[in-house]
Amino acid sequence: MSDWRGVEAKTALLGVCFFTMLLGMIPAYSISWTKYSFEDNSVEATCIPEEAQFVADDVSDSFACSKMCYLNDKCPSTFFQPESHRCIGCQMFLKGAPLPTSTGSVHFSIRDYEIDCKDILEKNEGAEDGVYQITLRNSETKQVYCDMTTDGGGWTVFQNRFNGSVDFYRNFSMFENGFGDISGEFWLGLKYVQELAELPTELWYDVSFMFGDHAHERYDRFKLIGERYILFLDAEPAEKTGLASFVDGFAILNGTEFSLCNPNVLDLCHGWWGRSSVTCGAINFNNDYGYGISLFSQSSGPFKTTRMMIRRK
């Protein structure tokens, strides 16, 4: 067997790992994404073991793989295996013209924008709560509200209610694409939340009630899966306070679809996760404003404020 460190292996690697021209020492820069289409038979090729910074399985696509590399300061290049959904982060920093890789691969270039609220906070420790612009897949820009104070900050808020000014009785398309006022009450949109949670992500929610009670939980793992946005959470929250301390909390919805709306019709609903009207209604923050949340007992009264947000880990 030839030596992995030999010249031939180094040369072969050039056809597998694509390089990134990131200036890691300059924190003001972020990323853009450029697609390449190139047929390549070496799908199972990878960095040699001594030069792999990380290997991650169950990565959705090359875009998510590239984001993982970008967020790792010791990873200047990646290779995504589309058949096995494996992402390999390489330690090699290849120089020269962009190299094509397997179909669908993505390559980095330098741009002055951010990918989520945590990215914004990491580049500006003095960032305050408010509306910011981030860049999503295919260079789409999106305004988001960032909570830069709660639990260290860097949270991207995807649901916010506090006065009933926005009607949450909508159809599936609206819940998928978002609605409301990003500076006020809003629902960010399932498709955006799903994309932002492609990498390991935590969930935070808090709710307050008219009679003064409150509840809060934080989950270390959060993800939305597939076209029906199946909710994935840890079985137990990492922390919980207030009324949430006495119940199973958000975890009762784990593994359920965003199911109150039918995606094939224009029916309106208070879209939410759940297997039945019982579990949906028990903890539905998208119900009519001021509606009771039975999970926390009727003695708490109608809800006054609700907020849900996510943060990349």
C-alpha positions in Angstrom: 0.0 0.0 0.0 1.4 3.4 -0.9 2.1 5.9 1.8 -0.9 8.2 2.4 1.5 11.0 2.8 3.0 10.5 -0.6 2.8 12.9 -3.5 0.2 10.9 -5.3 -2.2 11.1 -2.4 -1.7 14.8 -2.1 -2.4 15.2 -5.8 -5.5 13.1 -5.6 -6.8 15.1 -2.7 -6.9 18.2 -4.9 -9.7 16.6 -6.9 -11.7 15.9 -3.7 -11.4 18.8 -1.3 -12.4 22.2 -2.5 -10.6 25.2 -1.1 -12.0 28.2 0.8 -10.4 31.7 0.6 -11.5 32.7 4.0 -9.6 35.4 5.9 -10.1 33.8 9.3 -8.1 36.4 11.1 -10.5 39.2 10.0 -13.7 38.8 11.9 -15.6 41.4 9.9 -16.0 39.1 6.9 -18.5 36.3 6.4 -19.5 34.1 3.4 -21.2 33.7 0.1 -22.1 30.5 -1.7 -21.2 29.6 -5.2 -22.6 26.3 -6.8 -20.4 24.1 -8.9 -21.6 21.1 -11.0 -18.9 18.5 -11.8 -19.3 14.8 -12.3 -16.8 12.9 -10.2 -16.5 9.2 -9.6 -14.5 9.5 -6.4 -17.5 10.0 -4.1 -16.0 8.0 -1.3 -12.7 9.8 -1.3 -11.8 12.0 1.7 -9.0 13.8 3.4 -6.3 11.6 4.7 -6.9 10.8 8.4 -4.0 13.1 9.6 -5.6 16.0 7.7 -9.3 15.7 8.6 -10.4 18.3 11.1 -13.8 16.7 11.6 -16.2 14.1 10.1 -19.9 14.5 10.5 -22.7 12.2 9.5 -26.4 12.9 8.6 -25.5 16.3 7.1 -28.3 17.4 4.8 -26.4 18.8 1.9 -23.1 20.4 0.8 -24.4 23.9 1.8 -24.8 22.7 5.5 -21.4 21.0 5.2 -19.8 24.2 4.1 -21.4 26.1 6.9 -19.9 23.6 9.4 -16.5 24.2 8.0 -16.9 28.0 7.9 -17.8 28.0 11.6 -14.7 25.9 12.5 -11.6 28.2 12.5 -9.3 25.2 11.8 -11.2 24.1 8.7 -10.2 25.8 5.4 -11.8 23.3 3.0 -14.4 20.6 2.9 -15.7 17.5 1.0 -19.3 16.5 1.0 -20.3 12.9 0.2 -23.9 13.2 -1.2 -24.6 9.4 -1.2 -23.8 8.9 2.5 -24.5 12.5 3.7 -21.1 12.7 5.3 -19.3 15.9 5.7 -15.5 16.0 6.0 -13.7 19.1 7.1 -10.1 19.2 5.9 -7.1 20.9 7.5 -5.5 21.6 4.1 -5.6 25.2 2.8 -5.5 24.8 -0.9 -4.3 27.7 -3.0 -5.0 28.6 -6.6 -8.1 28.7 -8.8 -11.4 27.2 -7.5 -11.4 23.4 -8.0 -14.7 21.6 -9.0 -15.8 18.8 -6.7 -18.7 16.4 -6.6 -22.1 17.6 -8.0 -23.7 20.1 -5.7 -20.6 21.1 -3.8 -20.2 24.6 -2.6 -17.3 26.9 -2.2 -16.6 29.9 0.0 -15.7 33.4 -1.0 -15.3 36.5 1.2 -18.3 38.7 1.9 -19.3 41.2 4.5 -22.5 39.6 5.9 -23.6 37.2 8.6 -25.5 33.9 8.7 -27.4 34.2 12.0 -27.7 36.2 15.2 -24.9 34.3 16.9 -22.6 35.2 14.0 -23.5 38.8 14.4 -22.8 38.8 18.1 -19.5 37.0 17.7 -18.3 39.7 15.3 -19.7 42.6 17.5 -19.8 41.8 21.2 -21.6 45.1 21.8 -24.5 44.2 19.5 -27.9 45.0 21.1 -31.3 43.5 20.8 -32.9 44.5 17.5 -33.5 43.8 13.8 -30.5 42.7 11.7 -30.0 41.3 8.2 -28.6 37.8 7.7 -27.8 35.8 4.5 -29.4 32.4 3.9 -29.1 29.8 1.2 -28.5 31.0 -2.4 -27.5 34.4 -1.0 -31.1 35.2 0.0 -31.2 38.0 2.6 -33.6 38.0 5.5 -34.4 40.4 8.3 -34.5 38.8 11.7 -34.9 39.9 15.3 -31.9 39.1 17.5 -32.0 38.7 21.2 -28.5 39.7 22.3 -29.0 39.6 26.1 -30.9 36.4 27.2 -28.5 33.7 28.4 -25.5 35.3 26.7 -27.4 36.4 23.6 -27.0 35.4 19.9 -30.6 34.1 19.7 -32.7 34.3 16.5 -36.3 34.9 17.5 -38.9 33.1 15.3 -42.1 33.7 17.2 -43.0 36.8 19.3 -46.3 37.9 20.7 -47.1 40.5 23.3 -50.3 42.5 22.5 -52.4 40.6 20.0 -51.8 43.1 17.1 -51.0 40.3 14.6 -53.6 37.6 13.8 -52.0 34.1 14.0 -55.0 32.5 12.3 -53.4 31.7 8.9 -53.0 29.0 6.3 -50.0 26.6 5.9 -48.2 28.7 3.3 -48.2 31.7 5.6 -46.8 29.7 8.4 -44.2 28.3 6.1 -43.1 31.7 4.7 -43.7 33.9 7.7 -45.9 36.9 8.5 -46.2 39.8 10.9 -43.9 42.8 11.8 -40.3 41.8 12.5 -40.1 44.7 14.9 -43.3 43.7 16.7 -45.4 40.5 16.7 -44.4 37.9 14.0 -43.8 34.4 12.9 -40.5 34.1 11.0 -41.5 31.1 8.8 -40.9 27.4 9.1 -38.7 27.2 6.1 -36.3 29.8 7.5 -36.3 28.2 11.0 -35.6 24.8 9.4 -32.6 26.2 7.5 -31.2 28.1 10.5 -31.4 24.9 12.5 -29.5 22.7 10.0 -26.4 22.8 12.3 -26.6 21.8 16.0 -29.1 24.2 17.5 -30.8 24.9 20.8 -34.3 26.1 21.5 -35.5 28.7 24.1 -39.1 29.6 24.8 -40.7 31.8 27.5 -44.3 32.6 28.2 -45.9 35.0 30.7 -49.5 35.0 31.9 -52.1 37.7 32.7 -52.1 36.7 36.4 -48.3 37.1 36.8 -47.0 33.6 36.3 -44.4 32.6 33.8 -42.8 29.5 32.2 -39.5 28.9 30.4 -37.6 26.0 28.9 -34.3 25.6 27.0 -33.5 22.5 25.0 -30.0 21.6 23.9 -31.2 20.1 20.6 -33.8 21.4 18.2 -34.5 20.6 14.5 -37.3 20.7 12.0 -37.4 17.7 9.6 -38.9 17.3 6.2 -41.8 19.0 4.3 -44.1 18.7 7.3 -41.5 20.2 9.7 -41.5 17.4 12.2 -40.3 18.7 15.5 -37.2 17.1 17.0 -36.1 17.9 20.6 -34.2 16.3 23.4 -36.5 14.2 25.6 -35.8 16.5 28.6 -35.0 20.3 28.7 -31.6 21.4 29.7 -33.3 23.9 32.0 -36.8 25.1 33.0 -38.3 27.6 35.4 -41.7 28.8 36.6 -44.7 26.7 35.8 -42.6 24.7 33.3 -40.9 23.1 36.3 -44.0 21.1 37.2 -45.0 19.6 33.8 -43.4 17.8 30.8 -43.4 21.0 28.8 -42.6 21.4 25.2 -41.2 17.8 25.0 -44.7 16.4 24.7 -44.7 17.7 21.1 -41.5 15.9 20.2 -41.7 13.9 17.0 -44.9 15.5 15.8 -45.7 17.3 12.5 -46.7 20.9 12.1 -50.1 19.5 11.7 -53.0 21.8 12.4 -52.8 23.2 8.8 -53.3 21.2 5.7 -50.6 22.2 3.2 -52.8 21.3 0.2 -55.7 23.7 0.9 -56.1 27.3 2.0 -57.8 26.4 5.3 -56.9 28.8 8.1 -55.7 27.5 11.4 -53.6 28.3 14.5 -50.8 26.3 13.1 -48.8 24.2 15.6 -47.2 20.8 16.3 -49.1 17.9 17.8 -50.7 14.5 17.2 -54.2 15.6 18.1 -56.3 18.6 19.2 -55.5 17.6 22.8 -51.7 17.8 22.5 -51.9 20.8 20.1 -54.1 22.8 22.4 -52.2 21.9 25.5 -49.3 24.2 24.6 -50.1 26.2 21.4 -48.5 29.6 21.5 -50.1 30.4 18.1 -53.6 30.3 19.4 -55.8 33.3 19.8 -54.1 36.0 21.8 -54.9 35.7 25.4 -55.9 32.1 25.1 -55.3 29.8 28.1 -52.5 27.2 27.8 -53.9 24.2 29.6 -50.5 22.5 30.1 -49.6 25.1 32.7 -53.1 24.8 34.3 -56.0 27.2 33.9 -55.2 28.9 37.2 -52.4 30.8 35.4 -55.0 32.6 33.3 -54.6 33.7 29.6 -51.1 34.0 28.2 -49.8 37.6 27.9 -46.5 37.1 26.0 -44.8 34.3 24.2 -41.4 34.1 22.5 -39.6 31.3 20.8 -36.0 31.5 19.6 -33.1 29.4 18.4 -29.3 29.6 18.7 -26.6 27.7 16.9 -24.4 25.8 19.3 
